[in-house]
Amino acid sequence: MALMTKVYALEQACKALDSTMGKEIRIMSDNQAAIRAVSAAASNYPWVIRAAEALNILGKWNCLTGGWVEGHKGHIGNERADEAARRGAMLSRLAKLLPPVTSAESKAHVREVTLEKWKLGFNTDKRFRQTKLFIGGPDKAIWKNICKLSRERIGRLVRFVTGHAYVPQTKAIVQGVEESADLQCRLCENDAETAGHIVRKCPALSQRLFDLLGFHTGADIEEAAALAEFLDCADIVAIEDEVRLFPPFGNNR
């Protein structure tokens, strides 16, 4: 192995100087066996043949000489070569400690780190209060679930989840009204008729919520199809239709 390494070093030295022409070049080695190997008339080892050919090509365009220098005797060039070899060996050992990583693994890691940063931003941001009632954080599976729905269902689902549903509270905000009796939920008369109340708290709708999602209060956006069906309830559609027809929303659908 040591002989092969020294011969390989001779080949690489020649390649590092392959663009040099018309110069006096002297290549020294502290391994006599390597010198004899590349100086032989023939060899059965491909790595020796490659090094000998590299030396011949370099010598064709330059005045090339070589020789032996005793190692570990303070010769500057030899000491620098030994130091470079030690650094290379250290890098080689470090490389062996790290398992090979495929392209797929790298992409998966990037996606994982990006998703974690996205979740951190979502959870620490003071905005998105309405959305956080339904979504615990970014999740690719959520979109896969939602994109299968019809356009009308996606629209209503997104409006309720983001707090932009056509409900009396939205109308009051647009009109600049802070308090109004019209904000009272017409279905249960227990609380303000907001998107969050309709989906999560309204007792008049709790049984329908249980039938579709399996619980009386709260909603999990992963069950987007069932939640969209819940929002198709005639009472909810009627609420949106009534508010939607009221200015400034107009009657656009």
Backbone bond lengths (Angstrom), bond angles and torsions (degrees), N, CA, C in turn:
res aa  C-N    CA-C-N  psi(-1)  N-CA   C-N-CA  omega(-1)  CA-C   N-CA-C  phi
1 M - - - 1.450 - - 1.527 111.13 -
2 A 1.363 116.48 -40.20 1.464 120.13 179.74 1.522 110.67 -63.50
3 L 1.358 117.44 -41.08 1.456 121.68 179.01 1.525 110.49 -62.84
4 M 1.326 117.01 -45.66 1.459 120.51 179.75 1.533 110.76 -60.79
5 T 1.329 116.02 -40.06 1.468 120.27 -179.69 1.522 111.16 -64.03
6 K 1.327 116.36 -42.50 1.464 119.95 -179.32 1.531 111.42 -67.64
7 V 1.331 116.27 -39.85 1.462 120.03 177.92 1.530 110.09 -65.61
8 Y 1.310 115.55 -40.90 1.466 119.70 178.12 1.525 110.40 -62.38
9 A 1.329 117.45 -37.32 1.464 121.51 178.32 1.528 110.57 -62.31
10 L 1.334 117.35 -38.85 1.470 120.67 177.46 1.531 110.17 -63.15
11 E 1.343 116.03 -42.57 1.467 120.12 179.48 1.525 110.74 -62.67
12 Q 1.323 116.98 -44.03 1.460 120.42 -178.82 1.522 112.08 -67.77
13 A 1.311 116.95 -33.45 1.467 119.90 176.50 1.520 110.57 -62.63
14 C 1.325 116.28 -40.40 1.462 120.59 177.98 1.529 111.06 -66.01
15 K 1.329 117.08 -41.96 1.454 120.61 -180.00 1.520 111.70 -65.39
16 A 1.340 116.50 -33.30 1.465 119.90 178.19 1.527 111.29 -67.15
17 L 1.341 116.51 -20.73 1.472 120.88 -178.37 1.527 111.74 -112.00
18 D 1.336 117.51 17.49 1.462 119.58 -171.09 1.533 114.05 -66.81
19 S 1.320 117.33 -16.71 1.468 119.50 178.31 1.533 112.31 -97.63
20 T 1.327 115.30 3.86 1.471 120.20 -178.93 1.526 110.26 -84.11
21 M 1.321 116.69 137.04 1.473 121.31 179.44 1.525 109.73 -140.39
22 G 1.351 115.15 141.62 1.463 121.24 175.59 1.509 114.96 70.40
23 K 1.320 118.40 27.69 1.465 121.67 -178.28 1.539 110.69 -115.98
24 E 1.318 114.06 159.43 1.465 119.84 172.49 1.537 107.44 -92.33
25 I 1.309 115.55 118.25 1.466 120.62 -175.56 1.519 109.21 -123.43
26 R 1.332 114.90 133.36 1.465 119.63 178.27 1.526 108.13 -126.55
27 I 1.333 115.78 119.10 1.460 121.39 -179.68 1.518 108.79 -110.42
28 M 1.333 114.75 122.73 1.461 120.51 -177.49 1.532 109.87 -113.03
29 S 1.332 115.54 151.03 1.457 121.51 177.10 1.518 109.51 -138.85
30 D 1.325 116.44 146.93 1.467 119.42 178.14 1.531 111.41 -95.50
31 N 1.347 115.82 14.18 1.455 120.11 -179.52 1.529 108.65 -121.93
32 Q 1.330 115.76 107.82 1.469 120.37 -176.96 1.531 111.71 -66.94
33 A 1.315 117.29 -32.79 1.464 120.25 -179.64 1.527 110.07 -64.56
34 A 1.321 117.56 -36.98 1.456 121.25 178.22 1.516 110.86 -65.99
35 I 1.329 116.45 -40.31 1.471 120.97 179.14 1.519 109.92 -63.81
36 R 1.348 117.31 -44.70 1.460 120.69 179.89 1.525 110.94 -64.56
37 A 1.338 116.68 -38.36 1.471 120.56 -177.32 1.527 111.26 -62.47
38 V 1.346 117.92 -46.91 1.468 120.32 -177.64 1.531 111.90 -78.38
39 S 1.326 116.08 -15.39 1.467 119.48 179.45 1.520 112.27 -90.30
40 A 1.338 117.35 -11.90 1.463 121.28 -178.24 1.517 110.67 -66.48
41 A 1.339 115.21 154.20 1.464 120.21 -178.48 1.520 111.43 -67.54
42 A 1.316 117.94 -29.73 1.466 121.70 -178.31 1.524 109.25 -151.21
43 S 1.308 115.51 161.16 1.469 120.46 179.33 1.525 108.90 -153.40
44 N 1.323 115.79 149.75 1.455 121.58 177.16 1.531 112.94 -96.12
45 Y 1.331 116.13 -1.00 1.458 120.47 -176.12 1.538 110.57 -102.19
46 P 1.318 117.70 121.59 1.475 120.60 -178.05 1.520 113.03 -57.24
47 W 1.345 117.20 -38.60 1.464 119.69 -178.08 1.527 111.64 -67.65
48 V 1.330 117.81 -28.95 1.476 120.74 175.36 1.529 109.46 -74.66
49 I 1.325 116.20 -41.15 1.474 120.29 179.88 1.530 110.23 -61.39
50 R 1.328 117.26 -42.88 1.461 120.85 -179.50 1.528 111.25 -62.74
51 A 1.335 116.35 -41.89 1.460 120.08 -179.47 1.527 110.61 -66.87
52 A 1.349 116.98 -41.30 1.459 120.81 179.38 1.531 110.83 -64.02
53 E 1.327 116.87 -40.89 1.463 120.30 178.76 1.524 110.99 -65.09
54 A 1.342 117.17 -39.77 1.462 120.78 178.66 1.526 110.65 -63.31
55 L 1.344 116.98 -39.46 1.470 120.95 177.68 1.528 110.98 -65.54
56 N 1.337 116.50 -41.29 1.463 120.38 -179.86 1.530 111.46 -64.87
57 I 1.313 117.10 -41.14 1.467 120.76 179.98 1.523 110.20 -65.45
58 L 1.343 116.25 -44.49 1.469 119.48 179.32 1.523 110.70 -64.06
59 G 1.358 116.12 -39.30 1.467 120.00 -179.91 1.519 112.79 -70.80
60 K 1.311 117.86 -20.18 1.467 121.00 179.45 1.516 111.39 -66.81
61 W 1.321 117.61 -32.46 1.464 121.88 -175.12 1.526 113.07 -110.72
62 N 1.332 116.07 0.96 1.458 119.73 -179.24 1.517 110.06 -142.57
63 C 1.308 115.43 166.42 1.462 120.69 173.36 1.515 107.55 -88.22
64 L 1.331 116.18 95.76 1.463 122.25 -171.03 1.520 110.92 -105.37
65 T 1.333 114.90 128.37 1.462 121.03 173.84 1.524 108.05 -131.66
66 G 1.322 115.98 162.27 1.455 120.27 -179.46 1.504 110.46 -148.29
67 G 1.337 114.96 169.86 1.449 117.98 179.67 1.512 111.35 -176.55
68 W 1.309 113.22 -175.83 1.461 119.84 -177.34 1.516 109.97 -108.50
69 V 1.348 115.33 141.18 1.456 120.57 174.98 1.526 107.41 -129.89
70 E 1.307 115.73 136.26 1.460 120.19 -177.79 1.536 109.36 -69.53
71 G 1.315 115.01 130.39 1.452 119.19 -177.61 1.511 113.95 -77.34
72 H 1.337 115.44 154.57 1.464 122.90 175.47 1.535 112.67 60.84
73 K 1.306 114.58 36.53 1.470 119.42 179.20 1.531 111.59 -121.22
74 G 1.294 116.35 17.45 1.446 119.56 175.19 1.514 115.45 86.53
75 H 1.327 119.28 7.69 1.460 120.63 176.37 1.533 108.65 -68.93
76 I 1.326 116.08 126.25 1.467 120.77 -172.06 1.528 111.96 -56.97
77 G 1.317 116.80 -50.22 1.460 119.66 -178.48 1.510 112.36 -61.20
78 N 1.333 116.09 -40.98 1.459 120.13 -179.44 1.522 111.52 -68.01
79 E 1.332 116.47 -38.94 1.464 119.95 178.75 1.535 111.12 -64.85
80 R 1.339 116.66 -39.49 1.465 120.26 177.85 1.525 111.00 -65.11
81 A 1.332 115.16 -39.01 1.463 119.27 178.84 1.523 110.81 -65.06
82 D 1.353 116.89 -41.14 1.456 120.36 178.86 1.530 111.36 -64.30
83 E 1.340 116.94 -39.53 1.458 120.75 179.52 1.528 110.58 -65.30
84 A 1.334 116.18 -41.88 1.465 120.05 177.31 1.524 110.82 -63.16
85 A 1.339 116.01 -37.85 1.460 119.93 179.09 1.525 110.82 -65.79
86 R 1.337 117.06 -39.18 1.466 120.11 178.43 1.528 111.30 -64.73
87 R 1.333 116.80 -41.60 1.467 119.66 178.05 1.522 110.86 -64.03
88 G 1.332 115.64 -40.90 1.462 119.52 178.57 1.515 111.90 -63.54
89 A 1.341 116.67 -40.05 1.466 120.39 179.21 1.520 110.70 -64.71
90 M 1.336 117.05 -38.04 1.451 120.76 179.12 1.536 110.64 -65.33
91 L 1.322 116.46 -43.87 1.467 120.22 177.71 1.520 111.11 -62.59
92 S 1.332 115.22 -36.46 1.461 119.76 179.59 1.519 110.82 -65.07
93 R 1.339 116.25 -42.15 1.462 120.19 179.17 1.519 111.22 -65.70
94 L 1.348 116.40 -39.90 1.454 119.93 178.84 1.521 110.90 -64.14
95 A 1.327 115.46 -38.93 1.466 119.95 -179.92 1.526 110.75 -63.62
96 K 1.329 116.91 -35.12 1.452 120.14 -179.75 1.525 111.69 -70.47
97 L 1.355 116.87 -25.40 1.451 120.51 179.07 1.526 112.09 -74.20
98 L 1.322 116.54 -24.61 1.463 121.19 -178.37 1.527 109.79 -92.76
99 P 1.319 117.92 124.23 1.466 119.93 179.20 1.519 110.53 -68.75
100 P 1.308 118.16 147.97 1.466 120.65 177.97 1.526 110.34 -63.58
101 V 1.322 116.43 141.14 1.460 122.37 -177.65 1.518 108.98 -116.65
102 T 1.317 116.33 125.94 1.458 120.76 179.23 1.522 109.97 -81.38
103 S 1.322 115.38 166.06 1.459 120.91 177.72 1.522 110.85 -61.51
104 A 1.320 116.47 -39.74 1.469 120.84 179.84 1.529 110.67 -63.67
105 E 1.338 116.20 -40.50 1.463 120.27 179.23 1.524 110.95 -66.36
106 S 1.332 116.51 -38.70 1.469 120.35 178.46 1.522 110.71 -63.47
107 K 1.340 116.41 -45.58 1.467 120.36 179.71 1.522 110.62 -63.42
108 A 1.326 116.39 -39.89 1.466 119.93 179.51 1.523 110.62 -63.42
109 H 1.336 116.08 -39.26 1.468 120.23 179.23 1.525 110.79 -65.77
110 V 1.335 116.63 -42.25 1.468 120.76 178.55 1.526 110.02 -61.45
111 R 1.344 116.37 -44.04 1.463 120.15 178.89 1.522 111.23 -62.29
112 E 1.331 116.46 -40.48 1.460 120.72 -178.80 1.524 111.20 -64.87
113 V 1.346 116.02 -45.72 1.464 120.14 -179.78 1.532 110.58 -65.16
114 T 1.348 116.24 -42.75 1.465 120.36 179.29 1.513 111.24 -61.65
115 L 1.347 116.49 -42.76 1.458 120.89 -179.62 1.520 110.87 -64.54
116 E 1.335 117.54 -39.89 1.461 120.95 179.24 1.524 111.16 -64.05
117 K 1.343 116.96 -41.63 1.463 120.32 177.81 1.525 110.40 -66.20
118 W 1.324 116.34 -38.14 1.459 121.35 178.78 1.533 110.13 -64.09
119 K 1.323 116.51 -44.13 1.457 120.74 178.90 1.523 111.28 -63.78
120 L 1.339 116.06 -41.35 1.466 119.79 179.30 1.520 110.48 -61.78
121 G 1.336 116.52 -44.08 1.457 119.92 178.87 1.518 112.04 -63.49
122 F 1.330 116.05 -40.57 1.467 120.87 -179.51 1.521 110.82 -65.05
123 N 1.325 116.65 -43.88 1.464 120.61 -174.95 1.520 113.41 -75.52
124 T 1.336 117.72 -27.82 1.466 120.54 -178.43 1.520 113.00 -93.41
125 D 1.322 117.35 -15.77 1.461 120.48 179.14 1.533 109.59 -72.99
126 K 1.318 116.29 134.00 1.457 120.65 -177.78 1.526 112.44 -75.64
127 R 1.297 116.82 -10.46 1.460 119.95 176.64 1.542 109.97 -82.89
128 F 1.304 115.75 -173.28 1.471 122.74 176.77 1.524 113.00 62.90
129 R 1.338 117.36 30.04 1.464 119.19 -178.01 1.521 112.11 -59.51
130 Q 1.325 116.57 -42.81 1.460 120.30 -179.79 1.525 110.88 -64.96
131 T 1.317 116.10 -45.28 1.470 120.34 -177.87 1.525 111.14 -62.50
132 K 1.334 116.65 -34.60 1.462 120.17 -178.22 1.527 112.20 -69.19
133 L 1.328 117.29 -13.79 1.463 119.35 174.13 1.524 111.44 -68.15
134 F 1.325 115.38 -23.78 1.467 120.65 -174.25 1.527 113.12 -114.26
135 I 1.326 117.08 -29.93 1.461 120.96 -172.51 1.521 109.89 -120.89
136 G 1.331 116.13 128.54 1.457 119.90 178.32 1.514 113.45 -80.83
137 G 1.335 117.18 -13.70 1.457 121.34 -179.07 1.513 110.12 161.98
138 P 1.319 117.41 174.76 1.471 121.35 179.31 1.531 110.95 -58.00
139 D 1.308 115.79 135.83 1.465 120.38 -178.60 1.524 108.17 -153.24
140 K 1.327 116.22 119.00 1.458 121.00 -178.82 1.520 111.65 -61.62
141 A 1.310 116.64 -32.19 1.462 120.51 -178.75 1.519 111.72 -64.67
142 I 1.341 116.67 -28.74 1.456 120.42 179.76 1.524 110.05 -61.75
143 W 1.335 115.94 -46.97 1.466 119.27 -178.60 1.521 110.75 -65.05
144 K 1.322 117.87 -39.58 1.460 120.34 178.90 1.524 110.66 -59.35
145 N 1.331 115.20 -34.64 1.451 120.42 179.60 1.529 110.91 -73.08
146 I 1.328 116.23 -44.09 1.460 121.02 -175.57 1.524 111.82 -70.35
147 C 1.327 117.80 -40.02 1.468 120.69 -172.63 1.529 113.06 -66.07
148 K 1.323 117.43 -10.37 1.453 120.42 178.65 1.535 111.56 -84.23
149 L 1.327 116.23 -10.27 1.456 120.26 -176.23 1.523 110.74 -81.72
150 S 1.327 115.23 166.55 1.456 120.19 175.62 1.525 109.60 -72.07
151 R 1.312 115.64 162.48 1.463 120.46 -178.86 1.528 111.32 -60.60
152 E 1.325 116.90 -41.62 1.465 120.87 -179.18 1.518 111.23 -63.93
153 R 1.340 116.19 -42.51 1.467 119.64 179.78 1.525 111.63 -68.20
154 I 1.330 116.41 -39.74 1.466 119.64 177.85 1.525 109.70 -60.97
155 G 1.344 116.43 -43.33 1.454 120.16 -179.70 1.516 112.58 -59.32
156 R 1.343 116.92 -48.15 1.460 120.23 -179.11 1.527 110.48 -66.86
157 L 1.330 117.38 -40.81 1.461 121.26 -179.79 1.528 110.74 -61.41
158 V 1.329 116.35 -47.07 1.464 120.30 -179.03 1.526 110.44 -64.45
159 R 1.331 117.35 -39.85 1.468 119.91 -179.70 1.527 111.09 -61.31
160 F 1.326 116.65 -44.54 1.464 119.42 -178.54 1.533 111.61 -71.18
161 V 1.311 116.62 -40.41 1.464 119.94 -177.78 1.521 111.70 -67.49
162 T 1.327 117.10 -35.80 1.475 120.16 -177.50 1.522 112.97 -92.59
163 G 1.352 117.49 -2.83 1.452 119.81 178.23 1.512 114.19 83.76
164 H 1.317 117.82 19.62 1.459 121.64 -179.50 1.528 111.82 -114.26
165 A 1.326 116.36 24.73 1.463 119.78 179.80 1.522 109.98 -68.73
166 Y 1.316 115.15 157.20 1.465 120.96 176.64 1.528 108.07 -79.74
167 V 1.331 116.60 83.19 1.462 123.00 178.56 1.522 107.75 -127.21
168 P 1.347 118.11 163.21 1.463 120.67 -177.96 1.535 114.24 -53.84
169 Q 1.329 116.98 -35.54 1.454 118.46 -179.94 1.519 110.75 -62.00
170 T 1.335 117.22 -41.37 1.464 120.88 178.70 1.519 110.30 -62.09
171 K 1.338 116.64 -42.37 1.459 121.25 179.23 1.526 109.90 -61.91
172 A 1.344 116.42 -41.36 1.463 120.24 -178.67 1.524 111.21 -65.34
173 I 1.340 115.86 -39.86 1.468 119.87 179.48 1.518 110.31 -64.03
174 V 1.336 116.31 -43.81 1.462 120.63 179.80 1.528 110.42 -63.40
175 Q 1.345 117.26 -37.58 1.460 121.53 -178.95 1.521 112.45 -81.27
176 G 1.339 116.56 -11.85 1.456 119.19 -178.64 1.508 113.42 80.17
177 V 1.350 117.07 21.34 1.463 121.95 179.89 1.524 108.64 -93.55
178 E 1.342 116.91 124.22 1.466 120.13 -177.57 1.521 111.80 -84.43
179 E 1.339 117.54 -41.97 1.457 120.52 -178.42 1.519 109.38 -132.31
180 S 1.311 115.68 138.70 1.455 119.59 179.62 1.516 109.24 -161.03
181 A 1.317 115.11 143.73 1.470 119.42 177.81 1.516 111.00 -66.58
182 D 1.339 115.18 -21.40 1.465 119.23 -179.22 1.522 112.00 -68.59
183 L 1.349 117.42 -13.48 1.459 120.45 -178.21 1.524 111.95 -77.99
184 Q 1.315 118.37 -13.52 1.457 121.45 -177.96 1.520 110.38 -67.04
185 C 1.326 116.12 137.22 1.464 121.42 -179.67 1.528 109.65 -63.12
186 R 1.308 116.11 123.61 1.457 120.75 -178.48 1.522 112.39 -78.11
187 L 1.317 116.35 -12.57 1.465 119.46 -178.04 1.520 112.07 -87.82
188 C 1.347 116.87 -36.53 1.459 120.03 -177.71 1.526 113.43 -124.76
189 E 1.339 116.44 -20.89 1.464 123.34 -179.44 1.520 112.11 58.72
190 N 1.338 116.81 29.02 1.462 120.69 -179.36 1.520 113.53 -105.68
191 D 1.310 116.89 -20.18 1.459 119.23 -172.74 1.526 108.58 -157.35
192 A 1.344 115.97 175.00 1.455 120.30 177.89 1.525 109.50 -66.44
193 E 1.310 115.82 143.86 1.455 121.23 -176.75 1.533 109.69 -83.42
194 T 1.324 115.61 76.33 1.465 121.75 179.32 1.515 109.31 -105.21
195 A 1.327 114.79 167.81 1.472 119.31 178.64 1.520 110.85 -61.83
196 G 1.335 116.32 -42.16 1.459 120.15 179.86 1.514 112.06 -64.54
197 H 1.333 117.05 -39.87 1.469 120.33 179.22 1.526 111.16 -64.91
198 I 1.311 116.83 -44.07 1.461 120.99 -176.74 1.524 111.28 -61.20
199 V 1.315 116.40 -42.27 1.466 119.71 -175.34 1.517 112.52 -85.43
200 R 1.332 117.74 -32.81 1.460 118.99 -169.72 1.529 114.94 -110.01
201 K 1.329 118.28 -25.07 1.459 118.22 -169.28 1.523 115.59 -125.88
202 C 1.310 117.41 -20.35 1.466 119.32 -172.36 1.537 111.06 -64.98
203 P 1.341 118.32 115.13 1.470 120.20 -179.36 1.518 112.83 -65.86
204 A 1.340 116.88 -24.42 1.462 119.74 179.91 1.522 111.66 -68.20
205 L 1.336 116.94 -20.31 1.466 121.30 -178.73 1.521 112.46 -111.76
206 S 1.328 117.30 0.41 1.466 120.40 -172.69 1.524 112.86 -64.03
207 Q 1.353 116.74 -36.30 1.464 119.05 -179.12 1.525 110.56 -66.84
208 R 1.337 116.26 -42.08 1.469 119.23 177.72 1.524 109.95 -63.26
209 L 1.325 116.30 -39.34 1.467 120.17 177.88 1.517 110.69 -62.33
210 F 1.334 116.31 -41.21 1.468 120.44 179.52 1.524 110.89 -66.01
211 D 1.302 117.08 -41.37 1.461 120.95 -178.48 1.527 111.78 -62.22
212 L 1.334 116.86 -34.64 1.472 120.65 -175.93 1.525 112.78 -92.87
213 L 1.329 116.92 -36.31 1.466 119.74 -172.53 1.527 113.50 -114.22
214 G 1.322 117.75 -13.53 1.459 119.09 175.68 1.502 114.61 93.27
215 F 1.342 119.10 5.49 1.456 120.75 175.44 1.532 108.32 -149.08
216 H 1.325 115.67 158.25 1.460 120.27 -172.95 1.528 112.73 -83.60
217 T 1.308 118.00 -32.65 1.465 120.17 -178.41 1.512 109.25 -129.49
218 G 1.321 114.80 156.45 1.456 119.69 -178.89 1.508 110.62 83.31
219 A 1.321 116.28 166.17 1.464 121.06 179.16 1.512 109.13 -153.69
220 D 1.311 115.75 139.92 1.455 121.54 -179.85 1.521 108.72 -110.43
221 I 1.324 117.41 119.07 1.463 120.58 -173.91 1.525 111.51 -66.16
222 E 1.362 117.98 -19.30 1.463 118.69 176.64 1.530 110.57 -59.93
223 E 1.339 116.00 -25.74 1.466 120.89 176.06 1.526 108.45 -93.50
224 A 1.325 116.12 52.68 1.460 121.39 -172.52 1.518 112.12 -60.01
225 A 1.316 117.08 -41.07 1.466 120.07 -177.92 1.526 110.66 -62.99
226 A 1.337 116.40 -44.97 1.463 120.09 179.77 1.525 110.54 -67.61
227 L 1.333 116.98 -38.97 1.462 119.97 178.95 1.521 110.58 -65.77
228 A 1.327 117.03 -39.01 1.459 120.71 177.80 1.524 110.55 -64.30
229 E 1.333 115.99 -38.20 1.465 119.32 177.71 1.529 110.33 -66.60
230 F 1.330 115.78 -38.57 1.465 120.26 176.53 1.525 110.54 -60.44
231 L 1.317 117.28 -40.41 1.458 121.31 -179.10 1.523 112.41 -73.22
232 D 1.330 116.94 -11.69 1.463 120.76 175.63 1.527 111.86 -81.17
233 C 1.344 115.35 1.50 1.459 119.97 178.53 1.527 109.80 -53.89
234 A 1.335 116.68 138.31 1.469 121.27 -176.48 1.523 111.90 -56.44
235 D 1.334 117.35 -37.15 1.466 120.15 -179.73 1.522 111.36 -64.80
236 I 1.335 116.20 -42.00 1.460 120.32 -179.08 1.521 110.58 -69.44
237 V 1.315 116.52 -43.28 1.464 120.75 178.37 1.530 109.87 -60.99
238 A 1.342 116.71 -39.91 1.461 120.45 179.59 1.531 111.05 -64.03
239 I 1.335 116.82 -40.01 1.467 120.69 178.07 1.516 110.32 -60.91
240 E 1.338 116.03 -47.64 1.459 119.47 -179.55 1.524 111.39 -64.73
241 D 1.319 116.17 -41.83 1.462 119.48 -178.59 1.523 111.27 -63.02
242 E 1.314 116.49 -40.07 1.467 119.77 -179.30 1.519 111.40 -65.37
243 V 1.344 116.51 -44.68 1.467 120.60 -178.97 1.519 110.54 -71.82
244 R 1.324 116.88 -36.24 1.451 121.09 -177.50 1.535 110.84 -62.85
245 L 1.329 116.78 -33.72 1.464 120.84 -177.99 1.527 112.05 -77.39
246 F 1.341 115.63 -11.37 1.459 120.02 -176.82 1.532 109.08 -87.22
247 P 1.364 119.06 133.80 1.470 120.60 176.58 1.528 109.21 -58.38
248 P 1.351 121.57 145.98 1.471 125.27 8.96 1.525 114.90 -92.27
249 F 1.333 118.23 9.44 1.466 119.66 -177.98 1.538 111.13 -70.68
250 G 1.328 117.17 -31.40 1.454 119.62 -176.55 1.514 109.81 74.72
251 N 1.324 116.18 -163.76 1.466 119.52 179.99 1.522 111.66 -113.22
252 N 1.351 115.87 28.41 1.475 119.12 177.80 1.513 110.03 -77.11
253 R 1.288 116.13 141.01 1.467 121.08 177.88 1.502 110.33 -113.29
